Amino acid sequence: MNIGQAAAESGLSSKMIRHYESIGLLANCQRSEAGYRKYNKNQIHQMRFIRRARDLGFSLEQIRELLSLWQDRSRASSDVKQVALRHIAELNQRIAELTGMRNTLQTLADACCGNNQPDCPIIEELEQ
């Protein structure tokens, strides 16, 4: 299957497939005599794995680790769980930061009259 077909099957764009190959997340595929990329079912399965991991917000390094664990049939599930738990902790931290930003902005927006006057607590906060 060519890169366009692989993209359609995996849910990744052709550009992302090339990028993942260039950084070694995906192994380089075979090439036709004309130099076109040729992918097999196992490679498509790996692309889907990567796409799903990206959908869940895992970083490229975390995905690299998960791919390694996925391919290691003697892995311990506790190793996989540790990767997931670390990611959950990072997500919780980001949620807390975003919640704080939202709350601050909401407070500032509520304090702003939103009229034709130049006074604005949002601008005043940004000036500090």
N, CA, C and O atoms as CSV, one atom per row, in Angstrom:
chain,resi,resn,atom,element,x,y,z
A,1,MET,N,N,0.851,-1.162,0.000
A,1,MET,CA,C,0.000,0.000,0.000
A,1,MET,C,C,0.900,1.230,0.000
A,1,MET,O,O,1.917,1.262,0.693
A,2,ASN,N,N,0.521,2.248,-0.786
A,2,ASN,CA,C,1.346,3.462,-0.876
A,2,ASN,C,C,1.052,4.395,0.292
A,2,ASN,O,O,0.200,4.095,1.128
A,3,ILE,N,N,1.750,5.522,0.355
A,3,ILE,CA,C,1.624,6.417,1.507
A,3,ILE,C,C,0.222,7.032,1.604
A,3,ILE,O,O,-0.280,7.229,2.711
A,4,GLY,N,N,-0.406,7.333,0.491
A,4,GLY,CA,C,-1.756,7.872,0.517
A,4,GLY,C,C,-2.747,6.872,1.080
A,4,GLY,O,O,-3.611,7.226,1.882
A,5,GLN,N,N,-2.622,5.636,0.662
A,5,GLN,CA,C,-3.486,4.580,1.183
A,5,GLN,C,C,-3.203,4.333,2.660
A,5,GLN,O,O,-4.123,4.127,3.452
A,6,ALA,N,N,-1.918,4.355,3.024
A,6,ALA,CA,C,-1.541,4.160,4.422
A,6,ALA,C,C,-2.116,5.283,5.291
A,6,ALA,O,O,-2.579,5.043,6.406
A,7,ALA,N,N,-2.078,6.484,4.775
A,7,ALA,CA,C,-2.636,7.626,5.508
A,7,ALA,C,C,-4.136,7.442,5.717
A,7,ALA,O,O,-4.645,7.658,6.816
A,8,ALA,N,N,-4.831,7.047,4.674
A,8,ALA,CA,C,-6.279,6.842,4.769
A,8,ALA,C,C,-6.614,5.715,5.738
A,8,ALA,O,O,-7.571,5.824,6.505
A,9,GLU,N,N,-5.847,4.646,5.714
A,9,GLU,CA,C,-6.089,3.489,6.576
A,9,GLU,C,C,-5.755,3.770,8.038
A,9,GLU,O,O,-6.422,3.263,8.940
A,10,SER,N,N,-4.722,4.578,8.272
A,10,SER,CA,C,-4.228,4.786,9.637
A,10,SER,C,C,-4.827,5.999,10.336
A,10,SER,O,O,-4.860,6.063,11.565
A,11,GLY,N,N,-5.301,6.963,9.546
A,11,GLY,CA,C,-5.787,8.198,10.144
A,11,GLY,C,C,-4.704,9.238,10.330
A,11,GLY,O,O,-4.968,10.321,10.852
A,12,LEU,N,N,-3.485,8.925,9.911
A,12,LEU,CA,C,-2.387,9.888,9.940
A,12,LEU,C,C,-2.281,10.548,8.574
A,12,LEU,O,O,-2.668,9.951,7.569
A,13,SER,N,N,-1.772,11.749,8.522
A,13,SER,CA,C,-1.537,12.379,7.230
A,13,SER,C,C,-0.236,11.831,6.642
A,13,SER,O,O,0.611,11.307,7.364
A,14,SER,N,N,-0.093,11.959,5.343
A,14,SER,CA,C,1.148,11.535,4.686
A,14,SER,C,C,2.341,12.278,5.272
A,14,SER,O,O,3.415,11.708,5.467
A,15,LYS,N,N,2.130,13.565,5.548
A,15,LYS,CA,C,3.199,14.383,6.121
A,15,LYS,C,C,3.631,13.841,7.484
A,15,LYS,O,O,4.826,13.779,7.772
A,16,MET,N,N,2.667,13.448,8.325
A,16,MET,CA,C,3.001,12.914,9.648
A,16,MET,C,C,3.696,11.561,9.527
A,16,MET,O,O,4.608,11.265,10.298
A,17,ILE,N,N,3.282,10.753,8.586
A,17,ILE,CA,C,3.948,9.460,8.382
A,17,ILE,C,C,5.409,9.701,8.037
A,17,ILE,O,O,6.297,9.062,8.602
A,18,ARG,N,N,5.661,10.616,7.115
A,18,ARG,CA,C,7.052,10.941,6.740
A,18,ARG,C,C,7.823,11.468,7.947
A,18,ARG,O,O,8.979,11.106,8.168
A,19,HIS,N,N,7.165,12.329,8.723
A,19,HIS,CA,C,7.825,12.899,9.913
A,19,HIS,C,C,8.170,11.789,10.910
A,19,HIS,O,O,9.289,11.747,11.422
A,20,TYR,N,N,7.235,10.907,11.186
A,20,TYR,CA,C,7.488,9.827,12.142
A,20,TYR,C,C,8.604,8.907,11.644
A,20,TYR,O,O,9.368,8.368,12.445
A,21,GLU,N,N,8.697,8.728,10.343
A,21,GLU,CA,C,9.812,7.953,9.798
A,21,GLU,C,C,11.125,8.705,10.002
A,21,GLU,O,O,12.137,8.107,10.365
A,22,SER,N,N,11.105,10.015,9.767
A,22,SER,CA,C,12.344,10.800,9.850
A,22,SER,C,C,12.902,10.860,11.267
A,22,SER,O,O,14.112,10.994,11.444
A,23,ILE,N,N,12.037,10.763,12.283
A,23,ILE,CA,C,12.513,10.797,13.669
A,23,ILE,C,C,12.663,9.398,14.261
A,23,ILE,O,O,13.006,9.249,15.434
A,24,GLY,N,N,12.408,8.379,13.453
A,24,GLY,CA,C,12.622,7.006,13.883
A,24,GLY,C,C,11.493,6.410,14.696
A,24,GLY,O,O,11.644,5.322,15.252
A,25,LEU,N,N,10.360,7.101,14.778
A,25,LEU,CA,C,9.210,6.533,15.488
A,25,LEU,C,C,8.622,5.376,14.686
A,25,LEU,O,O,8.190,4.371,15.249
A,26,LEU,N,N,8.614,5.531,13.379
A,26,LEU,CA,C,8.256,4.456,12.445
A,26,LEU,C,C,9.520,4.039,11.712
A,26,LEU,O,O,10.326,4.882,11.318
A,27,ALA,N,N,9.687,2.754,11.535
A,27,ALA,CA,C,10.823,2.267,10.756
A,27,ALA,C,C,10.628,2.655,9.301
A,27,ALA,O,O,9.500,2.729,8.814
A,28,ASN,N,N,11.724,2.901,8.616
A,28,ASN,CA,C,11.618,3.196,7.184
A,28,ASN,C,C,11.017,1.991,6.475
A,28,ASN,O,O,11.354,0.842,6.763
A,29,CYS,N,N,10.138,2.278,5.559
A,29,CYS,CA,C,9.434,1.209,4.855
A,29,CYS,C,C,10.207,0.803,3.604
A,29,CYS,O,O,11.196,1.424,3.215
A,30,GLN,N,N,9.713,-0.254,3.005
A,30,GLN,CA,C,10.292,-0.681,1.731
A,30,GLN,C,C,9.910,0.322,0.657
A,30,GLN,O,O,8.947,1.075,0.799
A,31,ARG,N,N,10.683,0.317,-0.415
A,31,ARG,CA,C,10.415,1.218,-1.533
A,31,ARG,C,C,10.238,0.389,-2.802
A,31,ARG,O,O,10.849,-0.664,-2.981
A,32,SER,N,N,9.380,0.908,-3.668
A,32,SER,CA,C,9.209,0.267,-4.966
A,32,SER,C,C,10.422,0.601,-5.827
A,32,SER,O,O,11.266,1.407,-5.436
A,33,GLU,N,N,10.503,-0.015,-6.983
A,33,GLU,CA,C,11.614,0.272,-7.899
A,33,GLU,C,C,11.622,1.738,-8.309
A,33,GLU,O,O,12.675,2.300,-8.611
A,34,ALA,N,N,10.447,2.351,-8.320
A,34,ALA,CA,C,10.339,3.765,-8.667
A,34,ALA,C,C,10.599,4.668,-7.462
A,34,ALA,O,O,10.586,5.891,-7.603
A,35,GLY,N,N,10.835,4.096,-6.282
A,35,GLY,CA,C,11.150,4.880,-5.097
A,35,GLY,C,C,9.967,5.234,-4.228
A,35,GLY,O,O,10.111,5.970,-3.252
A,36,TYR,N,N,8.789,4.718,-4.572
A,36,TYR,CA,C,7.607,5.013,-3.756
A,36,TYR,C,C,7.588,4.138,-2.505
A,36,TYR,O,O,8.003,2.980,-2.530
A,37,ARG,N,N,7.100,4.715,-1.421
A,37,ARG,CA,C,6.981,3.965,-0.172
A,37,ARG,C,C,5.917,2.875,-0.324
A,37,ARG,O,O,4.884,3.076,-0.964
A,38,LYS,N,N,6.199,1.703,0.287
A,38,LYS,CA,C,5.252,0.591,0.294
A,38,LYS,C,C,5.094,0.109,1.730
A,38,LYS,O,O,6.067,-0.267,2.383
A,39,TYR,N,N,3.849,0.125,2.212
A,39,TYR,CA,C,3.557,-0.248,3.592
A,39,TYR,C,C,2.772,-1.545,3.642
A,39,TYR,O,O,1.991,-1.858,2.743
A,40,ASN,N,N,2.999,-2.298,4.723
A,40,ASN,CA,C,2.254,-3.536,4.922
A,40,ASN,C,C,1.262,-3.363,6.078
A,40,ASN,O,O,1.223,-2.312,6.718
A,41,LYS,N,N,0.478,-4.382,6.332
A,41,LYS,CA,C,-0.566,-4.327,7.371
A,41,LYS,C,C,0.009,-4.061,8.766
A,41,LYS,O,O,-0.579,-3.319,9.552
A,42,ASN,N,N,1.164,-4.671,9.069
A,42,ASN,CA,C,1.775,-4.451,10.382
A,42,ASN,C,C,2.172,-2.985,10.577
A,42,ASN,O,O,2.009,-2.431,11.664
A,43,GLN,N,N,2.684,-2.371,9.532
A,43,GLN,CA,C,3.068,-0.963,9.622
A,43,GLN,C,C,1.834,-0.072,9.792
A,43,GLN,O,O,1.873,0.924,10.515
A,44,ILE,N,N,0.753,-0.435,9.128
A,44,ILE,CA,C,-0.499,0.321,9.273
A,44,ILE,C,C,-0.997,0.186,10.712
A,44,ILE,O,O,-1.448,1.164,11.308
A,45,HIS,N,N,-0.918,-1.016,11.266
A,45,HIS,CA,C,-1.329,-1.253,12.642
A,45,HIS,C,C,-0.503,-0.380,13.602
A,45,HIS,O,O,-1.043,0.190,14.550
A,46,GLN,N,N,0.787,-0.283,13.351
A,46,GLN,CA,C,1.665,0.555,14.166
A,46,GLN,C,C,1.283,2.029,14.018
A,46,GLN,O,O,1.301,2.769,15.002
A,47,MET,N,N,0.943,2.458,12.820
A,47,MET,CA,C,0.516,3.842,12.599
A,47,MET,C,C,-0.763,4.143,13.380
A,47,MET,O,O,-0.902,5.220,13.960
A,48,ARG,N,N,-1.681,3.203,13.393
A,48,ARG,CA,C,-2.926,3.389,14.153
A,48,ARG,C,C,-2.638,3.493,15.647
A,48,ARG,O,O,-3.246,4.298,16.354
A,49,PHE,N,N,-1.711,2.677,16.114
A,49,PHE,CA,C,-1.289,2.722,17.504
A,49,PHE,C,C,-0.761,4.119,17.837
A,49,PHE,O,O,-1.129,4.699,18.859
A,50,ILE,N,N,0.085,4.644,16.988
A,50,ILE,CA,C,0.663,5.977,17.195
A,50,ILE,C,C,-0.428,7.039,17.172
A,50,ILE,O,O,-0.451,7.925,18.026
A,51,ARG,N,N,-1.327,6.955,16.203
A,51,ARG,CA,C,-2.403,7.945,16.107
A,51,ARG,C,C,-3.260,7.935,17.361
A,51,ARG,O,O,-3.606,8.993,17.886
A,52,ARG,N,N,-3.605,6.753,17.842
A,52,ARG,CA,C,-4.443,6.652,19.040
A,52,ARG,C,C,-3.704,7.206,20.263
A,52,ARG,O,O,-4.297,7.893,21.095
A,53,ALA,N,N,-2.422,6.906,20.363
A,53,ALA,CA,C,-1.622,7.440,21.471
A,53,ALA,C,C,-1.556,8.961,21.401
A,53,ALA,O,O,-1.629,9.631,22.431
A,54,ARG,N,N,-1.419,9.511,20.198
A,54,ARG,CA,C,-1.420,10.974,20.031
A,54,ARG,C,C,-2.780,11.546,20.394
A,54,ARG,O,O,-2.864,12.612,21.004
A,55,ASP,N,N,-3.844,10.847,20.024
A,55,ASP,CA,C,-5.194,11.295,20.375
A,55,ASP,C,C,-5.367,11.382,21.897
A,55,ASP,O,O,-6.132,12.212,22.390
A,56,LEU,N,N,-4.666,10.539,22.626
A,56,LEU,CA,C,-4.735,10.543,24.081
A,56,LEU,C,C,-3.728,11.515,24.705
A,56,LEU,O,O,-3.628,11.615,25.927
A,57,GLY,N,N,-2.990,12.221,23.861
A,57,GLY,CA,C,-2.096,13.267,24.336
A,57,GLY,C,C,-0.715,12.815,24.758
A,57,GLY,O,O,0.030,13.597,25.348
A,58,PHE,N,N,-0.353,11.577,24.473
A,58,PHE,CA,C,0.991,11.121,24.817
A,58,PHE,C,C,2.017,11.879,23.974
A,58,PHE,O,O,1.777,12.183,22.806
A,59,SER,N,N,3.156,12.174,24.583
A,59,SER,CA,C,4.250,12.836,23.860
A,59,SER,C,C,4.928,11.827,22.939
A,59,SER,O,O,4.699,10.622,23.041
A,60,LEU,N,N,5.760,12.334,22.047
A,60,LEU,CA,C,6.477,11.436,21.136
A,60,LEU,C,C,7.385,10.487,21.907
A,60,LEU,O,O,7.497,9.314,21.554
A,61,GLU,N,N,8.030,10.982,22.951
A,61,GLU,CA,C,8.900,10.105,23.746
A,61,GLU,C,C,8.086,9.045,24.479
A,61,GLU,O,O,8.513,7.895,24.583
A,62,GLN,N,N,6.927,9.424,24.984
A,62,GLN,CA,C,6.060,8.446,25.636
A,62,GLN,C,C,5.576,7.406,24.628
A,62,GLN,O,O,5.491,6.220,24.946
A,63,ILE,N,N,5.261,7.852,23.419
A,63,ILE,CA,C,4.821,6.920,22.380
A,63,ILE,C,C,5.956,5.973,22.015
A,63,ILE,O,O,5.736,4.780,21.809
A,64,ARG,N,N,7.151,6.501,21.937
A,64,ARG,CA,C,8.317,5.649,21.654
A,64,ARG,C,C,8.430,4.561,22.730
A,64,ARG,O,O,8.679,3.396,22.420
A,65,GLU,N,N,8.244,4.953,23.987
A,65,GLU,CA,C,8.301,3.995,25.087
A,65,GLU,C,C,7.157,2.983,25.000
A,65,GLU,O,O,7.365,1.785,25.194
A,66,LEU,N,N,5.955,3.468,24.709
A,66,LEU,CA,C,4.804,2.568,24.580
A,66,LEU,C,C,4.968,1.595,23.413
A,66,LEU,O,O,4.612,0.422,23.523
A,67,LEU,N,N,5.508,2.085,22.299
A,67,LEU,CA,C,5.768,1.197,21.154
A,67,LEU,C,C,6.745,0.097,21.542
A,67,LEU,O,O,6.565,-1.065,21.177
A,68,SER,N,N,7.765,0.469,22.273
A,68,SER,CA,C,8.749,-0.514,22.710
A,68,SER,C,C,8.096,-1.554,23.616
A,68,SER,O,O,8.356,-2.751,23.489
A,69,LEU,N,N,7.259,-1.095,24.518
A,69,LEU,CA,C,6.559,-2.029,25.404
A,69,LEU,C,C,5.577,-2.902,24.627
A,69,LEU,O,O,5.450,-4.097,24.894
A,70,TRP,N,N,4.888,-2.300,23.670
A,70,TRP,CA,C,3.925,-3.031,22.850
A,70,TRP,C,C,4.610,-4.171,22.098
A,70,TRP,O,O,4.067,-5.270,21.981
A,71,GLN,N,N,5.794,-3.894,21.600
A,71,GLN,CA,C,6.514,-4.887,20.794
A,71,GLN,C,C,7.229,-5.926,21.649
A,71,GLN,O,O,7.648,-6.967,21.143
A,72,ASP,N,N,7.367,-5.648,22.934
A,72,ASP,CA,C,8.015,-6.580,23.861
A,72,ASP,C,C,6.957,-7.476,24.478
A,72,ASP,O,O,6.259,-7.066,25.405
A,73,ARG,N,N,6.833,-8.681,23.978
A,73,ARG,CA,C,5.791,-9.591,24.450
A,73,ARG,C,C,6.074,-10.088,25.868
A,73,ARG,O,O,5.193,-10.686,26.485
A,74,SER,N,N,7.265,-9.862,26.398
A,74,SER,CA,C,7.565,-10.267,27.775
A,74,SER,C,C,7.441,-9.087,28.745
A,74,SER,O,O,7.885,-9.167,29.890
A,75,ARG,N,N,6.840,-8.007,28.279
A,75,ARG,CA,C,6.686,-6.809,29.119
A,75,ARG,C,C,5.796,-7.115,30.320
A,75,ARG,O,O,5.009,-8.061,30.322
A,76,ALA,N,N,5.951,-6.289,31.322
A,76,ALA,CA,C,5.053,-6.337,32.474
A,76,ALA,C,C,4.005,-5.250,32.277
A,76,ALA,O,O,4.332,-4.127,31.894
A,77,SER,N,N,2.762,-5.582,32.537
A,77,SER,CA,C,1.707,-4.574,32.368
A,77,SER,C,C,1.930,-3.396,33.312
A,77,SER,O,O,1.480,-2.283,33.041
A,78,SER,N,N,2.621,-3.642,34.413
A,78,SER,CA,C,2.912,-2.555,35.349
A,78,SER,C,C,3.781,-1.479,34.697
A,78,SER,O,O,3.669,-0.303,35.042
A,79,ASP,N,N,4.639,-1.869,33.763
A,79,ASP,CA,C,5.463,-0.889,33.050
A,79,ASP,C,C,4.598,0.016,32.183
A,79,ASP,O,O,4.821,1.225,32.116
A,80,VAL,N,N,3.617,-0.575,31.525
A,80,VAL,CA,C,2.696,0.191,30.682
A,80,VAL,C,C,1.855,1.112,31.564
A,80,VAL,O,O,1.640,2.279,31.238
A,81,LYS,N,N,1.390,0.576,32.670
A,81,LYS,CA,C,0.568,1.364,33.584
A,81,LYS,C,C,1.335,2.564,34.112
A,81,LYS,O,O,0.761,3.644,34.254
A,82,GLN,N,N,2.615,2.400,34.404
A,82,GLN,CA,C,3.429,3.512,34.906
A,82,GLN,C,C,3.509,4.640,33.883
A,82,GLN,O,O,3.451,5.812,34.254
A,83,VAL,N,N,3.638,4.308,32.615
A,83,VAL,CA,C,3.653,5.329,31.564
A,83,VAL,C,C,2.327,6.079,31.564
A,83,VAL,O,O,2.296,7.307,31.488
A,84,ALA,N,N,1.239,5.331,31.649
A,84,ALA,CA,C,-0.093,5.945,31.654
A,84,ALA,C,C,-0.291,6.811,32.891
A,84,ALA,O,O,-0.832,7.912,32.786
A,85,LEU,N,N,0.132,6.343,34.052
A,85,LEU,CA,C,-0.041,7.119,35.284
A,85,LEU,C,C,0.781,8.406,35.264
A,85,LEU,O,O,0.321,9.445,35.737
A,86,ARG,N,N,1.983,8.340,34.723
A,86,ARG,CA,C,2.797,9.561,34.587
A,86,ARG,C,C,2.090,10.554,33.678
A,86,ARG,O,O,2.075,11.755,33.947
A,87,HIS,N,N,1.506,10.047,32.606
A,87,HIS,CA,C,0.796,10.912,31.661
A,87,HIS,C,C,-0.443,11.523,32.324
A,87,HIS,O,O,-0.734,12.702,32.124
A,88,ILE,N,N,-1.157,10.743,33.093
A,88,ILE,CA,C,-2.331,11.253,33.815
A,88,ILE,C,C,-1.916,12.373,34.765
A,88,ILE,O,O,-2.606,13.387,34.863
A,89,ALA,N,N,-0.801,12.201,35.460
A,89,ALA,CA,C,-0.313,13.243,36.372
A,89,ALA,C,C,0.001,14.526,35.597
A,89,ALA,O,O,-0.312,15.624,36.056
A,90,GLU,N,N,0.617,14.384,34.427
A,90,GLU,CA,C,0.910,15.556,33.591
A,90,GLU,C,C,-0.381,16.225,33.127
A,90,GLU,O,O,-0.488,17.451,33.133
A,91,LEU,N,N,-1.355,15.418,32.726
A,91,LEU,CA,C,-2.641,15.976,32.298
A,91,LEU,C,C,-3.330,16.708,33.439
A,91,LEU,O,O,-3.891,17.785,33.236
A,92,ASN,N,N,-3.292,16.137,34.632
A,92,ASN,CA,C,-3.902,16.798,35.785
A,92,ASN,C,C,-3.229,18.133,36.067
A,92,ASN,O,O,-3.900,19.106,36.411
A,93,GLN,N,N,-1.918,18.185,35.926
A,93,GLN,CA,C,-1.192,19.434,36.120
A,93,GLN,C,C,-1.620,20.470,35.081
A,93,GLN,O,O,-1.867,21.628,35.415
A,94,ARG,N,N,-1.706,20.050,33.835
A,94,ARG,CA,C,-2.131,20.975,32.773
A,94,ARG,C,C,-3.566,21.442,32.983
A,94,ARG,O,O,-3.878,22.609,32.749
A,95,ILE,N,N,-4.440,20.540,33.422
A,95,ILE,CA,C,-5.833,20.908,33.698
A,95,ILE,C,C,-5.877,21.965,34.803
A,95,ILE,O,O,-6.620,22.942,34.709
A,96,ALA,N,N,-5.081,21.761,35.843
A,96,ALA,CA,C,-5.057,22.730,36.949
A,96,ALA,C,C,-4.570,24.088,36.452
A,96,ALA,O,O,-5.131,25.121,36.816
A,97,GLU,N,N,-3.532,24.087,35.623
A,97,GLU,CA,C,-3.016,25.347,35.083
A,97,GLU,C,C,-4.055,26.032,34.198
A,97,GLU,O,O,-4.261,27.240,34.310
A,98,LEU,N,N,-4.703,25.281,33.333
A,98,LEU,CA,C,-5.726,25.848,32.453
A,98,LEU,C,C,-6.930,26.351,33.242
A,98,LEU,O,O,-7.504,27.390,32.915
A,99,THR,N,N,-7.304,25.618,34.273
A,99,THR,CA,C,-8.414,26.053,35.118
A,99,THR,C,C,-8.080,27.372,35.801
A,99,THR,O,O,-8.925,28.263,35.887
A,100,GLY,N,N,-6.860,27.495,36.280
A,100,GLY,CA,C,-6.418,28.741,36.898
A,100,GLY,C,C,-6.447,29.906,35.920
A,100,GLY,O,O,-6.890,31.001,36.265
A,101,MET,N,N,-5.975,29.672,34.704
A,101,MET,CA,C,-6.008,30.719,33.676
A,101,MET,C,C,-7.441,31.130,33.366
A,101,MET,O,O,-7.758,32.318,33.295
A,102,ARG,N,N,-8.296,30.140,33.185
A,102,ARG,CA,C,-9.697,30.424,32.888
A,102,ARG,C,C,-10.348,31.225,34.001
A,102,ARG,O,O,-11.058,32.195,33.739
A,103,ASN,N,N,-10.108,30.822,35.244
A,103,ASN,CA,C,-10.716,31.515,36.370
A,103,ASN,C,C,-10.238,32.961,36.467
A,103,ASN,O,O,-11.031,33.864,36.731
A,104,THR,N,N,-8.947,33.176,36.255
A,104,THR,CA,C,-8.407,34.537,36.283
A,104,THR,C,C,-9.025,35.378,35.179
A,104,THR,O,O,-9.457,36.507,35.414
A,105,LEU,N,N,-9.065,34.826,33.977
A,105,LEU,CA,C,-9.652,35.576,32.862
A,105,LEU,C,C,-11.137,35.833,33.075
A,105,LEU,O,O,-11.636,36.902,32.724
A,106,GLN,N,N,-11.839,34.878,33.637
A,106,GLN,CA,C,-13.268,35.070,33.891
A,106,GLN,C,C,-13.487,36.187,34.904
A,106,GLN,O,O,-14.376,37.021,34.733
A,107,THR,N,N,-12.673,36.201,35.960
A,107,THR,CA,C,-12.770,37.260,36.969
A,107,THR,C,C,-12.503,38.623,36.343
A,107,THR,O,O,-13.221,39.587,36.609
A,108,LEU,N,N,-11.471,38.697,35.512
A,108,LEU,CA,C,-11.143,39.964,34.848
A,108,LEU,C,C,-12.249,40.385,33.882
A,108,LEU,O,O,-12.609,41.561,33.828
A,109,ALA,N,N,-12.783,39.441,33.127
A,109,ALA,CA,C,-13.850,39.763,32.171
A,109,ALA,C,C,-15.110,40.209,32.911
A,109,ALA,O,O,-15.811,41.114,32.459
A,110,ASP,N,N,-15.395,39.578,34.040
A,110,ASP,CA,C,-16.558,39.979,34.835
A,110,ASP,C,C,-16.384,41.390,35.394
A,110,ASP,O,O,-17.361,42.126,35.532
A,111,ALA,N,N,-15.143,41.770,35.715
A,111,ALA,CA,C,-14.874,43.094,36.279
A,111,ALA,C,C,-14.833,44.188,35.212
A,111,ALA,O,O,-14.887,45.375,35.534
A,112,CYS,N,N,-14.738,43.792,33.955
A,112,CYS,CA,C,-14.671,44.770,32.860
A,112,CYS,C,C,-16.091,45.206,32.483
A,112,CYS,O,O,-16.976,44.378,32.267
A,113,CYS,N,N,-16.281,46.522,32.412
A,113,CYS,CA,C,-17.610,47.045,32.059
A,113,CYS,C,C,-17.957,46.770,30.603
A,113,CYS,O,O,-19.130,46.628,30.258
A,114,GLY,N,N,-16.957,46.695,29.759
A,114,GLY,CA,C,-17.217,46.426,28.344
A,114,GLY,C,C,-17.950,47.562,27.662
A,114,GLY,O,O,-18.741,47.339,26.746
A,115,ASN,N,N,-17.687,48.780,28.108
A,115,ASN,CA,C,-18.358,49.932,27.510
A,115,ASN,C,C,-17.379,50.727,26.633
A,115,ASN,O,O,-16.356,50.192,26.205
A,116,ASN,N,N,-17.681,51.958,26.377
A,116,ASN,CA,C,-16.844,52.791,25.514
A,116,ASN,C,C,-15.724,53.497,26.267
A,116,ASN,O,O,-14.969,54.263,25.669
A,117,GLN,N,N,-15.605,53.256,27.557
A,117,GLN,CA,C,-14.565,53.885,28.372
A,117,GLN,C,C,-13.252,53.112,28.203
A,117,GLN,O,O,-13.281,51.910,27.942
A,118,PRO,N,N,-12.108,53.781,28.347
A,118,PRO,CA,C,-10.815,53.109,28.160
A,118,PRO,C,C,-10.394,52.236,29.341
A,118,PRO,O,O,-9.542,51.362,29.180
A,119,ASP,N,N,-10.967,52.453,30.514
A,119,ASP,CA,C,-10.569,51.672,31.685
A,119,ASP,C,C,-10.978,50.212,31.515
A,119,ASP,O,O,-12.130,49.901,31.214
A,120,CYS,N,N,-10.006,49.328,31.714
A,120,CYS,CA,C,-10.284,47.897,31.529
A,120,CYS,C,C,-9.376,47.083,32.452
A,120,CYS,O,O,-8.154,47.147,32.320
A,121,PRO,N,N,-9.950,46.325,33.376
A,121,PRO,CA,C,-9.134,45.513,34.283
A,121,PRO,C,C,-8.307,44.437,33.564
A,121,PRO,O,O,-7.276,44.004,34.078
A,122,ILE,N,N,-8.742,44.021,32.417
A,122,ILE,CA,C,-7.976,43.010,31.669
A,122,ILE,C,C,-6.656,43.617,31.225
A,122,ILE,O,O,-5.597,43.020,31.415
A,123,ILE,N,N,-6.722,44.813,30.628
A,123,ILE,CA,C,-5.499,45.500,30.184
A,123,ILE,C,C,-4.632,45.839,31.390
A,123,ILE,O,O,-3.411,45.687,31.341
A,124,GLU,N,N,-5.257,46.297,32.473
A,124,GLU,CA,C,-4.505,46.648,33.673
A,124,GLU,C,C,-3.738,45.432,34.221
A,124,GLU,O,O,-2.589,45.559,34.644
A,125,GLU,N,N,-4.359,44.292,34.209
A,125,GLU,CA,C,-3.697,43.072,34.680
A,125,GLU,C,C,-2.522,42.705,33.777
A,125,GLU,O,O,-1.464,42.309,34.266
A,126,LEU,N,N,-2.701,42.833,32.477
A,126,LEU,CA,C,-1.642,42.495,31.531
A,126,LEU,C,C,-0.465,43.463,31.628
A,126,LEU,O,O,0.678,43.097,31.353
A,127,GLU,N,N,-0.758,44.704,32.023
A,127,GLU,CA,C,0.300,45.716,32.158
A,127,GLU,C,C,1.247,45.406,33.316
A,127,GLU,O,O,2.416,45.789,33.286
A,128,GLN,N,N,0.747,44.722,34.322
A,128,GLN,CA,C,1.553,44.504,35.534
A,128,GLN,C,C,2.654,43.523,35.324
A,128,GLN,O,O,3.413,43.239,36.250
